[in-house]
Amino acid sequence: MRYRLGIDIGGTFTDFVAYDEAGKALRAWKNLSTPHDPIQGIMTGLRSFGEIDDISGIRLGTTVATNALLEGKGARVAYVTTRGFRDVPFIGRGNRMHHYDLAWVKPKPFLQRRDAYEIDERVGASGDILSGLDEAGVEALADRLAADGVIEAVAVVLLHSYLTPDHEIRIKQIFAERAPGLPVSISYEVLPKWKEHFRSSTTICDAFIKPVVGRQLGSMRAALDQQGVAAKVVVMRSNGGEMSLDAAVAAPIQIAVSGPTGGVIAAKRTAEVLGLPNLVTLDMGGTSTDVSTVVNGKEKFTTDFEIEWGRPIQIPMIDIRTIGAGGGSIARIDTGGMLVVGPESAGANPGPACYGRGGTQPTVTDANVVLGRISAANFLGGSMGLDSDAARRAVAALADPLGMSIEATAHAIVRIANNNMVGALHTVLTEQGLDPRDFVLVAFGGAGPPHVSDLMTEASIPRGLVPNFPGQFSAFGFTMADARVDRYRTVQLNSRFFDRTRAENAMTALVAECRAELAAQGHRDVTITRTVEMRYLGQNYELEIPVDADRFDDGEVATLLQAFHAGHEARFGFRLDDDMEIVNFLVTGVAQTGGLSLPILPDHDGAAVAVGTRPVWFDKGWIETAVYRRDGLRAGHTIEGPAVIEESASVTVLDGGKMLTVDRYGNLMIAVDDTASVA
């Protein structure tokens, strides 16, 4: 078995990339997704591959958990908590999304209050058991929920269980004995950290999607078996690592943001090869656009994530910001008579009007077809023809009431979509104190490269990069992903009275958990990194500080405290002489599994040759523009804009004032050409 396969299930297309480990070659393809049953889209793509017996492993990015959370289509959850704390999920936080919007309605948890149950037990703030668990009460509750048959999953969140989890673990055991058909999520396994609202919300979300994920991944494995696929199948975690299907079913919240991670992984690996330290990634698909950063060669992680405002999910994940701007984003005139684009999307069915599948509403893809940026005859390498007349009719429906030409309206749709994406780029760059001029814009997704030149100009990013297989770049990233496990736990320690034994025990336990989970996945060679979250006494937010070892001798503690002082001064411009607190311990284990050799492109033996020309609309109107085939380009080729570079799953639009160079790996490097006239 020689092929390592990455599969990315998107809202519009399902993308595939196969890496030939023997021949060191890559193959990419895609087909339309089947939103009602994503497994069909996977099976269609595998059948077109044809070499199923030669697949050594499949890495899958799935939206099953994401969609269940976004659409609110999950299980009916029972919430079990310490007596007196049943309303924590419903109280939430005291802030508001919109301070002055009197019509704003606070989102509710994925839970009905009548399904919240209290149990007699109590663990103190220091971890001491103040009152034992009422096991008879738990048994009666388990019997009742099993008999009623309406509850589909259970979330258990007991007070201070992140310090002493005995009662939560026992409740899970009792449910396994008396209600074995009910999946149980306990907060100690999902999020063993303090702050009750975040812990309860994350655990409830895990329980909410557990039956849905279990059914779909189970059906997927059954379909693969029926197709004769014996390869190992893993799912991408939100942190960019992989996990087995069984592990994903047991902890589905870990795949809440599974799909978009692949593009960041692939961008990071590309940056390593090219020696580019700072990247901002833009993954524009059919439904949405995801943006992220790689700074000094490292992707950014976060636990500050909300699937919807007021519904936090505090698991480690690559920091990716998503907006509703994709090729399928629908353009419309709002009640004020203004042209707006998105966030509603035409999706895969019916899709943009130009797909000829019954869609009539104008989308960004339709606008690009009208402007000549996307060729109706060469979409997906010619395997899927587009209806340019349908695109024009859809855009004309907006042009007439706006009193504009069809082309001007299409250009306005593209400009508005670009503006939405520039806003997303600003959230990960300038709003984080990062200078866009220090970054390279990596544009991928099938819809990203047509906008890369415009976004470079509008976001003041001087260099752009369109990688190989941009339309399947996330699936490409899956083939390079490593196995990764993050473990974390709240352990409060004070710098003045530092409990060395407690710190060492916590760190050693987390390291052991990381190694054990990776070993269960078949990985033995594991790299461990350790960090702690610290703050000055009385502060409410923490900084992550690296730790070099499990042992906390006097020298290590002194180094740690000085590192926090320096980190705080670098971040906020000052340091204090106050006591410091360690709040959380974090350990990451990584097993390298995704190494591959990128194919080298032959050097060119002459200037790049255009395959033809066609009129393309730019800011100044129609311009007869040279068209190139990407598979005809070689290392060292240069192209001056305006130009269009077509490939099977995307098209790169190069405006005037830009210069494109092909590097030795086939990436398209774009830079501002100061000597050129702007189209």
C-alpha positions in Angstrom: 0.0 0.0 0.0 1.6 3.2 -1.2 -0.9 6.1 -1.1 -1.5 8.4 1.8 -4.9 10.1 1.2 -6.3 13.4 2.6 -10.0 14.1 2.3 -11.6 17.5 3.1 -15.4 17.6 3.2 -16.5 21.1 2.4 -19.9 22.7 2.0 -19.7 22.8 -1.8 -16.9 20.3 -2.8 -15.2 17.3 -1.3 -11.5 17.5 -2.0 -9.0 14.7 -2.3 -5.2 14.6 -2.4 -3.2 11.3 -2.7 0.5 11.2 -1.9 2.4 8.4 -3.6 5.0 7.4 -1.0 6.9 5.3 -3.5 7.0 7.6 -6.4 7.0 10.9 -4.3 4.2 12.2 -6.5 0.9 14.0 -5.7 -2.5 13.6 -7.3 -5.5 15.9 -6.5 -9.1 15.9 -7.5 -12.5 16.9 -6.2 -16.2 16.3 -6.7 -19.4 18.1 -5.5 -20.3 17.4 -1.8 -23.5 15.7 -0.8 -24.7 17.8 2.2 -27.6 15.4 3.1 -25.1 12.5 3.2 -21.4 13.4 3.2 -20.4 9.8 3.0 -21.7 9.6 -0.6 -19.3 12.4 -1.7 -16.4 10.5 -0.1 -17.4 7.2 -1.8 -17.7 9.0 -5.2 -14.2 10.4 -4.9 -12.7 7.1 -3.9 -14.3 5.2 -6.8 -12.9 7.8 -9.2 -9.4 7.2 -7.6 -9.5 3.5 -8.6 -6.5 2.3 -6.6 -8.3 1.6 -3.3 -6.3 -1.5 -2.4 -3.1 0.7 -2.5 -4.3 3.2 0.1 -2.1 3.0 3.3 -4.0 5.6 5.3 -6.8 8.1 5.1 -6.9 11.4 7.0 -10.3 13.0 7.0 -11.4 16.6 7.7 -15.1 16.5 8.5 -17.7 19.1 9.3 -20.1 16.7 11.0 -19.4 18.2 14.5 -19.3 21.8 13.2 -22.6 21.5 11.4 -24.3 19.9 14.3 -23.3 22.7 16.5 -24.0 25.5 14.0 -27.4 24.1 13.1 -28.3 23.1 16.6 -29.1 19.5 15.4 -27.7 17.3 18.1 -28.8 15.1 21.0 -31.2 15.9 23.8 -28.8 16.3 26.7 -29.3 15.6 30.5 -27.1 17.8 32.6 -25.9 16.4 36.0 -24.3 18.8 38.5 -23.7 19.5 42.1 -26.7 20.5 44.1 -27.2 24.2 43.9 -25.5 24.8 40.6 -28.0 23.6 38.0 -28.4 27.1 36.5 -24.7 27.7 35.7 -25.3 26.9 31.9 -28.3 29.2 31.8 -26.8 32.2 33.7 -23.6 32.1 31.6 -21.8 35.4 31.7 -23.1 38.9 32.5 -21.9 40.5 29.3 -23.9 41.1 26.1 -23.1 40.8 22.5 -24.8 44.1 21.6 -25.0 46.6 24.5 -27.7 48.8 23.0 -29.8 46.3 21.0 -32.9 45.8 23.1 -34.2 43.1 20.8 -31.1 40.9 21.2 -31.9 37.5 22.7 -29.2 35.7 24.6 -28.3 32.3 23.1 -29.5 29.3 25.1 -27.3 26.3 25.9 -27.9 23.1 24.0 -30.0 22.0 27.0 -33.5 22.4 28.4 -33.7 23.4 32.1 -36.0 20.6 32.9 -33.2 18.2 31.8 -30.8 19.7 34.4 -30.4 17.5 37.5 -28.7 18.0 40.8 -26.8 15.4 42.8 -25.7 15.5 46.4 -21.9 15.7 46.6 -19.3 18.4 47.2 -15.7 19.0 46.4 -14.0 22.1 48.0 -12.0 24.7 46.2 -8.8 23.1 47.4 -9.8 19.6 46.1 -10.9 18.2 49.4 -14.1 16.0 49.4 -16.5 17.8 51.7 -19.4 15.6 51.0 -19.5 12.1 49.5 -21.4 11.2 46.4 -25.0 10.1 46.8 -24.6 6.9 44.7 -28.1 5.8 45.3 -29.4 9.1 43.8 -27.2 8.7 40.8 -28.4 5.1 40.3 -32.0 6.3 40.5 -31.4 9.0 38.0 -29.6 6.6 35.6 -32.6 4.2 35.8 -35.1 7.0 35.2 -33.3 8.4 32.2 -32.8 5.0 30.6 -36.5 4.1 31.2 -37.8 7.4 29.8 -35.9 7.0 26.5 -35.9 10.7 25.6 -32.5 11.6 26.7 -29.8 10.8 24.2 -26.6 11.9 26.0 -25.5 13.0 29.5 -23.1 15.8 30.5 -21.6 15.7 34.0 -20.1 18.9 35.5 -19.4 18.8 39.2 -18.0 21.7 41.2 -14.2 21.7 41.4 -14.0 18.3 39.7 -10.9 19.5 37.8 -9.1 19.1 41.1 -10.7 15.9 42.4 -12.5 13.9 39.7 -13.5 10.9 41.8 -17.2 11.7 41.8 -17.5 12.4 38.1 -15.6 9.2 37.3 -18.0 7.2 39.5 -21.1 8.8 38.0 -19.8 7.7 34.5 -19.3 4.2 35.8 -22.8 4.0 37.3 -24.3 5.2 34.0 -22.3 2.6 32.1 -23.7 -0.1 34.4 -27.3 1.0 34.6 -27.9 3.0 31.3 -25.3 1.6 28.9 -27.1 3.0 25.9 -26.5 6.6 27.0 -23.1 8.2 26.1 -21.7 10.2 29.0 -19.3 13.2 28.8 -17.6 14.2 32.1 -15.9 17.6 32.4 -12.7 16.1 33.9 -12.1 14.4 30.5 -13.5 17.2 28.3 -12.1 20.3 30.0 -10.4 19.9 33.4 -10.0 23.6 34.0 -11.6 26.1 36.3 -14.3 28.7 35.3 -17.7 26.9 35.6 -19.4 28.5 32.6 -16.7 27.6 30.1 -16.4 24.1 31.5 -20.1 23.4 31.5 -20.6 24.8 28.0 -17.7 22.8 26.5 -18.9 19.6 28.2 -22.6 20.1 27.1 -21.4 20.7 23.5 -19.4 17.5 23.6 -22.5 15.5 24.8 -24.7 17.3 22.4 -22.8 16.1 19.3 -21.6 12.7 20.6 -24.5 10.6 19.2 -24.4 12.5 15.9 -20.7 12.0 15.4 -20.9 8.4 16.5 -23.5 7.6 14.0 -21.9 9.3 11.1 -18.3 8.1 11.7 -19.7 4.6 12.3 -21.6 4.8 9.0 -18.4 6.1 7.3 -16.3 3.2 8.6 -19.0 0.7 7.5 -19.2 2.3 4.0 -15.4 2.1 3.7 -15.4 -1.5 4.7 -18.1 -2.2 2.1 -16.0 -0.5 -0.5 -13.1 -2.7 0.4 -11.0 0.1 2.0 -8.9 -1.6 4.7 -6.6 1.4 5.3 -6.4 3.1 8.7 -8.7 6.0 8.9 -8.1 9.0 11.2 -9.9 12.3 11.7 -8.3 15.7 12.0 -8.4 17.4 15.4 -9.1 21.1 15.8 -5.5 21.4 17.0 -4.1 20.2 13.7 -3.3 16.7 14.9 -5.0 13.4 14.1 -7.2 11.0 16.2 -8.7 7.6 15.5 -12.4 7.2 14.7 -13.0 5.6 18.1 -11.2 8.5 19.8 -13.3 11.0 17.9 -16.5 9.3 18.8 -15.4 9.3 22.5 -14.4 13.0 22.5 -16.2 14.6 19.5 -15.6 18.2 20.7 -12.0 17.7 19.7 -13.1 17.8 16.0 -15.4 20.8 16.3 -13.2 22.7 13.8 -11.7 19.9 11.9 -11.6 20.8 8.2 -9.9 24.3 8.1 -6.8 23.1 10.0 -5.3 21.3 7.0 -4.7 24.5 5.0 -2.7 26.1 8.0 -0.7 22.9 8.3 0.1 22.9 4.6 1.0 26.6 4.6 3.3 26.1 7.6 5.1 23.2 5.9 5.4 25.2 2.7 6.8 28.2 4.6 9.4 25.9 6.2 10.6 24.7 2.8 10.7 28.2 1.3 12.2 29.9 4.3 9.2 32.3 4.8 8.7 33.0 8.5 5.4 35.0 8.4 2.3 34.0 6.6 -1.3 35.0 6.6 -3.5 32.3 5.1 -6.7 32.8 3.3 -8.8 29.7 2.5 -11.8 30.8 0.4 -14.1 27.9 -0.4 -17.7 27.8 -1.7 -19.3 28.7 1.6 -16.9 30.6 3.8 -13.4 32.1 4.1 -11.0 31.0 6.9 -8.0 33.2 7.8 -5.1 32.4 10.1 -1.4 33.3 10.7 1.9 31.6 10.9 4.3 33.9 12.8 8.0 33.1 13.0 7.3 29.6 11.6 4.6 28.7 14.2 0.9 28.5 13.8 -1.2 30.3 16.5 -3.3 28.3 18.9 -6.2 29.4 21.0 -8.8 28.1 23.5 -10.9 31.3 23.1 -13.5 30.0 20.7 -17.2 30.3 20.5 -19.3 28.3 18.0 -21.8 31.1 18.5 -21.6 34.1 20.8 -22.3 32.9 24.3 -21.5 29.3 23.6 -17.8 28.9 24.3 -15.8 25.8 23.5 -12.4 25.9 25.3 -10.4 23.2 23.6 -7.0 23.8 22.1 -7.3 24.6 18.4 -5.5 26.4 15.6 -6.6 30.0 15.8 -8.7 30.3 12.6 -11.2 33.1 12.0 -14.2 32.3 9.7 -16.5 34.7 7.8 -19.4 34.0 5.5 -17.7 34.9 2.3 -17.2 32.2 -0.3 -17.6 31.6 -4.0 -21.2 30.6 -3.3 -22.0 33.7 -1.2 -25.2 35.2 -2.4 -25.4 38.9 -3.4 -28.6 40.8 -2.8 -30.1 44.2 -2.2 -31.0 44.9 1.4 -33.9 46.8 2.7 -31.9 50.1 2.5 -31.3 49.6 -1.2 -27.6 48.7 -0.7 -25.8 45.8 -2.4 -24.6 43.2 0.2 -22.8 39.9 -0.2 -23.2 36.9 2.1 -23.2 35.4 4.6 -25.9 33.3 3.0 -24.5 30.8 0.6 -25.9 28.8 -2.4 -23.9 25.8 -1.2 -23.5 22.7 -3.3 -27.2 22.3 -4.1 -28.4 24.2 -6.0 -25.1 26.1 -6.0 -24.3 29.3 -8.0 -26.5 30.0 -11.0 -23.7 29.2 -13.4 -23.6 25.6 -12.1 -26.9 24.9 -14.0 -28.4 23.0 -11.0 -31.4 25.2 -10.5 -29.8 28.1 -8.7 -31.0 31.6 -9.7 -29.5 33.9 -7.1 -26.3 35.7 -8.0 -23.1 34.7 -6.2 -19.4 35.7 -6.1 -18.6 32.8 -8.5 -21.3 34.1 -11.0 -19.7 37.5 -10.8 -16.3 36.1 -11.6 -17.7 34.3 -14.6 -19.4 37.5 -15.8 -16.1 39.3 -15.5 -14.2 36.7 -17.5 -12.0 35.8 -14.5 -13.4 32.2 -14.4 -13.7 30.4 -17.8 -17.1 28.7 -18.2 -15.4 26.1 -20.5 -12.5 25.3 -18.2 -14.1 24.9 -14.8 -12.6 21.9 -12.9 -10.4 21.3 -15.9 -13.4 21.2 -18.3 -15.1 18.3 -16.4 -17.9 20.6 -15.2 -19.1 23.2 -17.7 -20.6 26.4 -16.5 -23.6 28.3 -17.8 -22.3 31.9 -18.4 -25.7 33.0 -19.6 -27.3 31.9 -16.4 -24.6 33.8 -14.5 -25.4 37.0 -16.5 -29.1 36.6 -15.9 -28.6 36.2 -12.1 -26.4 39.3 -11.9 -28.7 41.3 -14.2 -31.5 40.8 -11.6 -29.5 43.1 -9.4 -28.1 45.4 -12.0 -31.4 46.6 -13.2 -32.7 47.9 -9.8 -29.3 49.4 -9.1 -29.2 51.2 -12.4 -25.8 49.7 -13.3 -24.4 47.6 -16.1 -24.1 43.8 -15.6 -20.3 44.1 -15.6 -20.2 47.0 -13.1 -22.6 45.1 -10.8 -20.5 41.9 -11.0 -17.4 44.0 -10.2 -19.2 45.6 -7.2 -20.0 42.1 -5.9 -16.4 41.1 -6.1 -15.2 44.3 -4.5 -17.7 43.8 -1.6 -16.6 40.2 -1.1 -13.0 41.4 -1.1 -13.8 44.1 1.5 -15.3 41.4 3.7 -12.2 39.4 3.5 -9.9 42.4 4.1 -11.8 42.8 7.4 -11.1 39.2 8.3 -7.4 39.7 7.5 -7.3 42.8 9.7 -8.6 40.8 12.6 -5.6 38.5 12.6 -3.0 41.1 11.6 -3.4 44.7 12.5 -5.8 44.0 15.4 -3.1 41.7 16.8 -0.3 44.3 16.4 1.1 42.6 13.3 2.3 44.6 10.3 0.8 43.3 7.1 3.9 44.4 5.2 5.9 41.7 7.1 3.6 38.9 5.8 3.0 36.8 2.7 -0.6 36.2 1.7 -1.2 32.5 1.0 -4.4 32.2 -1.0 -6.0 28.8 -1.5 -9.4 27.1 -1.6 -10.9 27.0 -5.1 -12.2 30.5 -4.7 -9.1 32.1 -3.1 -6.6 32.6 -6.0 -9.0 34.7 -8.2 -8.9 37.3 -5.4 -5.3 37.2 -4.3 -4.1 40.2 -6.3 -7.0 42.4 -5.2 -6.5 41.4 -1.6 -2.8 42.1 -1.7 -3.5 45.7 -2.8 -6.4 46.3 -0.5 -4.9 44.8 2.7 -1.4 46.3 2.0 0.3 42.9 1.9 3.2 43.2 -0.6 3.7 39.5 -1.4 1.3 36.7 -2.3 1.7 32.9 -2.8 -0.7 30.5 -4.6 0.5 27.0 -3.6 0.2 23.8 -5.6 -3.3 22.3 -5.6 -4.9 25.4 -4.1 -8.4 24.0 -4.6 -7.4 20.9 -2.5 -4.8 22.6 -0.2 -6.5 21.6 3.1 -6.7 18.0 2.0 -3.0 18.3 1.0 -2.3 19.5 4.5 -3.9 16.4 6.0 -1.4 14.2 4.2 1.4 16.1 6.2 -0.3 16.3 9.6 1.3 14.8 12.7 -0.4 13.1 15.5 -0.9 15.7 18.3 -2.4 15.5 21.8 -3.0 18.4 24.2 -3.5 17.9 27.9 -4.3 20.6 30.4 -5.4 21.0 34.0 -6.0 23.8 36.5 -3.5 23.6 39.4 -3.3 26.9 41.3 0.1 27.7 42.8 1.5 30.9 44.3 5.1 32.1 43.6 5.6 32.9 47.3 4.5 29.5 48.6 5.4 27.4 45.6 4.3 23.7 46.1 7.0 21.9 44.1 5.6 18.5 44.7 2.2 19.4 43.5 3.6 21.1 40.4 5.8 18.1 39.5 2.9 15.6 40.1 0.6 17.6 37.8 3.2 18.0 35.0 4.3 14.3 35.2 0.6 13.1 35.1 -0.1 15.2 32.0 3.0 14.0 30.2 2.0 10.4 30.9 -1.5 11.0 29.6 -0.1 12.5 26.3 2.2 9.5 25.8 -0.5 7.0 26.7 -3.0 8.4 24.2 -0.4 8.6 21.4 0.7 5.1 22.2 -2.9 3.9 21.9 -2.9 5.4 18.4 0.3 3.4 17.6 2.9 6.2 18.1 6.0 5.7 20.2 8.4 8.4 19.3 6.8 11.4 20.9 8.1 15.0 21.4 6.7 16.7 24.6 6.4 20.4 25.1 5.3 21.9 28.4 3.8 25.3 29.3 2.1 26.9 32.2 -0.5 29.8 32.2 0.6 32.5 34.7 -0.6 35.9 35.9 0.1 38.4 38.6 -2.0 37.8 41.7 -5.4 39.5 41.2 -5.3 39.5 37.4 -8.0 37.8 35.4 -6.0 36.8 32.2 -2.9 34.6 31.9 0.2 34.4 29.7 1.6 31.1 28.5 5.2 30.5 29.6 7.3 27.5 28.4 8.7 25.0 30.9 11.7 22.9 30.1 11.3 19.9 32.4 8.9 18.0 34.7 11.0 18.9 37.7 10.7 22.2 39.5 13.9 22.7 41.4 14.9 26.1 42.8 16.7 27.1 39.6 13.8 26.0 37.3 11.3 28.0 39.4 13.4 31.1 39.4 13.8 30.8 35.6 10.1 30.4 35.2 9.2 33.5 37.3 11.8 35.6 35.4 10.4 34.4 32.1 6.9 35.5 33.2 8.2 39.0 34.1 9.9 39.3 30.7 6.8 38.0 28.9 4.5 40.4 30.7 6.7 43.3 30.0 7.0 42.4 26.3 3.2 42.0 26.0 2.0 44.9 28.1 5.0 47.2 28.5 5.5 46.8 32.2 6.3 44.4 35.0 5.3 44.3 38.7 6.9 43.2 41.9 3.7 41.4 43.0 3.2 37.7 43.7 2.5 35.5 40.7 0.1 32.7 40.2 0.4 29.6 38.1 -3.2 28.7 37.1 -3.1 26.0 34.4 -0.6 23.4 33.3 -0.5 22.5 29.6 1.4 19.6 27.9 1.5 18.8 24.2 2.7 15.6 22.7 3.5 15.3 19.0 4.4 12.2 17.0 5.7 13.0 13.5 3.8 11.1 10.9 3.3 13.5 8.0 6.7 13.9 6.4 6.8 14.0 2.6 9.1 15.1 -0.2 7.7 17.9 -2.3 8.1 17.3 -6.1 10.7 19.6 -7.8 9.6 21.3 -11.0 11.9 21.2 -14.0 13.6 24.5 -14.9 12.2 26.5 -17.8 13.8 26.5 -21.2 12.3 29.7 -22.5 9.6 32.3 -21.7 6.2 31.2 -20.5 3.8 30.8 -23.4 0.2 31.8 -23.2 -2.4 29.4 -24.5 -4.6 32.3 -25.7 -6.2 35.5 -24.6 -9.7 36.5 -23.5 -11.3 39.7 -22.3 -11.2 40.1 -18.5 -12.8 43.0 -16.5 -10.4 44.9 -14.2 -10.8 48.2 -12.4 -10.6 50.1 -15.7 -12.9 47.8 -17.7 -12.3 45.1 -20.2 -8.7 44.2 -21.0 -7.6 41.5 -23.5 -5.7 39.3 -21.1 -3.2 36.5 -21.6 -4.2 33.1 -20.4 -1.7 30.5 -19.2 -2.0 26.9 -18.1 -0.4 26.2 -14.8 0.7 22.7 -15.8 2.6 24.3 -18.6 4.7 26.5 -16.3 8.2 25.6 -15.2 10.5 26.8 -12.4 11.8 30.3 -13.0 9.0 31.4 -15.4 7.9 35.0 -14.8 4.6 36.5 -15.9 3.6 40.2 -15.8 0.0 41.2 -15.1 -2.6 41.4 -16.3 -2.8 37.7 -16.8 -4.9 34.6 -15.9 -3.3 31.3 -14.8 -5.8 28.4 -15.1 -5.6 25.0 -13.4 -8.1 22.2 -12.9 -9.5 23.4 -9.5 -8.9 27.1 -9.5 -7.6 30.1 -11.4 -5.2 32.8 -10.4 -6.0 36.3 -11.5 -3.0 38.6 -11.8 -3.8 42.3 -12.2 -1.6 45.0 -13.7 1.2 46.1 -11.4 1.9 42.5 -10.2 4.7 40.1 -11.2 4.4 36.4 -10.9 7.3 34.0 -10.5 7.2 30.2 -10.4 9.5 28.7 -7.7 11.2 25.3 -7.9 8.3 23.6 -6.2 5.7 25.1 -8.6 4.3 27.7 -6.2 3.2 30.9 -7.8 5.0 33.8 -6.0 3.4 37.2 -6.6 4.9 40.6 -5.9 4.3 44.2 -6.7 5.9 45.2 -10.0 6.8 48.9 -9.5 7.7 49.2 -13.2 4.4 48.0 -14.6 1.3 50.0 -15.4 -1.8 49.1 -13.4 -4.8 47.7 -15.2 
